[in-house]
Amino acid sequence: MKRGLLFFWFLSIVGTLFAYEKISLWKDVDSMKREKTNLYVFKPADSLHKNVAVVICPGGSYAHLYGIKWEGFEVAQWLNENGITAFVLQYRVGKHKYRHPAMLEDIQRSIQWVREHADHYQINSEKVGVMGFSAGGHLSLMSGIFCNENYLEEIGVKSDVPLKPAFIVPVYPVVSMQDDIAHVRSRKNLLGKKINQEEKDKFSMELQVSKELPPVFLVTAKDDPVVDYRNSLVLKQSLDENGIFNKFLLYEKGGHGFGIDEKRGGEAAQWRQSFTEWLYEIGILE
């Protein structure tokens, strides 16, 4: 209870440090008005503005989003410095008794909302990507892998825009739900305590990659003490087997939860430099 109150207090303080616009994602949906899913919009300076957008999914084991400052707001500011409009997604989590499909509904709704408001933010609706950290990396992958499974329709939300992101950026991501390498806490918060093998397979992203997946920029460190780095290895193998254009940065050291902070991750936090170059390579930045 105290941690939850501290978290909302923290967000109020952060609001004085970061300039953003707060959007309540479900406020216009009658059946979902009580849901507290927010998008925090960070806009670049006019002189730097590109027509690209990124939806950011912070980590937290699908249990909480206490790292939203360094895996959300700080990342958003860095993207702004590169002319990219950033949308930090405060999605529903296990701490508040949410399970799948709440998280997937939130990411699909965020992609829909950004595309529907692309003109307002001077964004090319075809250049909306998703970036996620840790469990947020798993959510970012689900946004691409399950883009043809419209979870919005099931709750009465019509979408006239595609839900497939233009690119996906999983950073030290949770990938697999298989017992040997799963991050058990993330699996429990996403799917509950009692799950069968069919559910483990469906939500193991390495088993669900298809040839329709957009380009992927993947980052992890071998010394990650939280999420077994083999999650990224099995994803990389699956991406290659399916012919998905991808770039994989595997660092010897960096740990977990560093975002873009070199004080936390050292060399691994320098992935952001290669990322902007990669956006030019895939034609997102011109």
Residue, then its C-alpha position, 0 to 999 in steps of 0.5 A: m500500500k505504502r509503495g503504491l502511494l509513494f509511486f503516485w507521489f513520485l509521478s506527481i513530483v516527476g511532473t514538475l521535472f519533465a514536460y509532458e502531456k498526460i492522456s487517459l487512454w480509456k476515457d472515451v470507451d464507456s466499458m473501460k472508463r475506470e481503467k487507469t491506463n495513461l500515455y505520457v506524451f513527450k514532444p521534441a523541439d520544433s527545430l529537431h522534429k522528425n515524423v517518427a513516434v515510439v511507444i515506450c513500455p517500462g519494465g517491472s516484471y508485469a508487477h509494477l512500473y517503479g522504473i518508469k523514470w529511467e526506463g520511461f521518462e528519461v528514455a523519452q527525453w533522449l528520443n526527443e533530443n533525436g527529434i522523435t515523439a515519445f509516448v510512455l505507456q503506464y499499462r496495467v500490472g499485476k500489483h493491481k490484480y491485472r492479468h493478460p489480456a489487460m497489458l495487451e489491450d493497453i499496448q494495442r490501444s496505445i498504438q491505435w491512439v497514436r496513429e489516430h492522432a498522428d496528424h496532431y503530433q505531426i507523425n507519419s502513422e506508418k512510422v510508429g514503433v514500440m520500445g520495451f524494457s524487461a517485461g516491457g520488452h515482452l509486451s513490445l514483442m507481443s504488440g508485433i506478434f499478436c497484431n492480427e489478434n485484435y483484442l480491442e474488438e473483444i471489448g467493443v473498441k473499433s480500430d480503423v488503423p493497423l495495430k502492427p508497429a513499424f519496428i520493435v526494440p526489446v531491451y534486456p527483454v523477458v522473451s520465453m515462458q519456458d521453465d528453463i529460462a523463464h523469468v518466473r515473476s513476470r510469467k506469474n504476473l502476466l498469466g497467473k500461478k497455474i498455467n499449462q504448457e499450451e499457455k507457456d508456448k503461446f506467450s513464449m515469443e521465440l515460438q511465435v515469431s512469424k515472417e510478418l514481424p517488423p524489424v527488431f533491435l534487440v539488446t541484452a547483457k550476458d551478466d543480467p542477474v534478473v532475466d536470463y540472457r538466453n531469452s534474447l539468444v532464443l529470440k535472435q535464433s527465431l528472428d533469423e530463422n524467419g528472415i526478420f531483419n534485426k540487429f542484436l547487441l550482446y554485451e558482456k557486462g551491463g546487468h539489468g534495468f540500466g535503460i540508457d544510463e551509463k552509470r548503471g549499465g556502462e558500455a551496454a547503455q550505449w546501445r542508444q547510439s547504434f539504435t539511431e543509426w539503425l533507424y536510418e538503416i531501416g528507413i524510419l529516419e531519413 
